[in-house]
Amino acid sequence: MKLNFSKKLSIFALLFYFLSTMVASAEVSWSFSKSKKFAQDIYSGNETTFYCGCSFQNIGKKLVPKWSSCGYSPRNEYTKSGKQNSRSLRIEWEHVMPAWFFGNQMECWKAGGRKACKRDKVFEKMEADLHNLVPAIGEINGDRSNFSFAHIDGEKRVYGACDFEINFKDRVVEPRESIQGDIARIYFYMSQTYNVPLTQNLQKMLKTWSNSDPVDQNELERNSKIFRVQGNSNPFVEAKQTIKKKVARDHAPATSTSTNSALSEAAKTSKVTEVKSYSKKNKLADDF
C-alpha cells in the first residue's frame, strides 16, 4: 500500500523531531580543568590574549605572555613579600561572564560558595562552557575578579599600553572597544543557554556594544572551533553571520573558513553534540 505525500511528510517530520530531541539532550560531560586543555587547542594558531591583545607561547607546560608584543607592564611587578608577581608571567583562562555572576543565585553557592557548587552538575557545565572562556594574563584575570563591565570616564591605565581600565572602588572594568561586541555576545549566549538573568541596563549596554563591534573573522573562527569540540555554536555569533547550524562533529558551521587543523585528537573526537539549556530560554535573541 502506497503512502500519499502528506503521510510521508508527516512521518519525515516526526523522525526529524525525534532526531532533534536526541541531539538537544546531549550534554557537556567534562570539567573546567579539561575545558582549559581544549581551550588551548582552540587558540592554537591565534595565541593572543583577550583583554590586552598580547601574543603568548607555550614554554614547557606553561603559557607565557610576551609583554613587548602589546606594551603590557604589570600593575604590581612584585608582591608584598618582594617576589615577582607570578600571575603577570602566565596565561590563565578567564570566565568572561564570571562564575559568581552565573552561580551566586544557585542553592549550592548560597550554601558554600563556588567550592560547594563544584558538586553541582549544572554549575559544572556552566563553568566548563568553552564559549565563556578566553585567555588572559593572570594579573588581569585576578584584578578583574567578578567586577562588572561598564564605561569608565577618565580612568587612567595601569597596565602599560593595555587598554583595560579598572576602578577598584566601584568594582567595574572597561575593556577595549574591539572586544566589546565579543563580550556582549558571550553574555547573551550564557543568559539564553542557562537562563542567567541580565538587568535591563546591562542588556542595553551589551546591545550597544554588539552593534558597535560586529562579529569579525577571529570570532567566527573561534566559534567554529568550539563547535567542533563542544558541539554547539553561539547563536548570537551566528545571527550576525547567518551560519548554517549543522550538528555534526566533522563539519564546521558553513560560513567559517577554518579547517580546525590545530585541534587535538581528543578535541576532534569529542562525543558531545549539544549543550542542553537547563530552563526555558529567554527572548534575548528575538530583539537582538
BELHUSUL-V275143 format. One record per run of one state. SS is the DSSP state (2 for helix, 1 for strand, 0 for the rest). FROM is the first residue (numbers start at 1). TO is the last residue. Records with the same first field share a line. If there is no record, write none. Layout:
BEGIN
SS: FROM-TO + FROM-TO
END
This chain:
BEGIN
0: 1-4 + 25-31 + 43-47 + 49-54 + 60-61 + 66-66 + 70-71 + 73-77 + 79-83 + 85-85 + 90-90 + 96-98 + 104-106 + 118-120 + 129-129 + 145-147 + 150-159 + 161-164 + 168-171 + 175-176 + 195-199 + 213-216 + 231-234 + 242-264 + 269-283 + 288-288
2: 5-24 + 32-42 + 67-69 + 86-89 + 99-103 + 107-117 + 121-128 + 130-132 + 138-144 + 177-194 + 200-212 + 217-230 + 235-241 + 265-268 + 284-287
1: 48-48 + 55-59 + 62-65 + 72-72 + 78-78 + 84-84 + 91-95 + 133-137 + 148-149 + 160-160 + 165-167 + 172-174
END
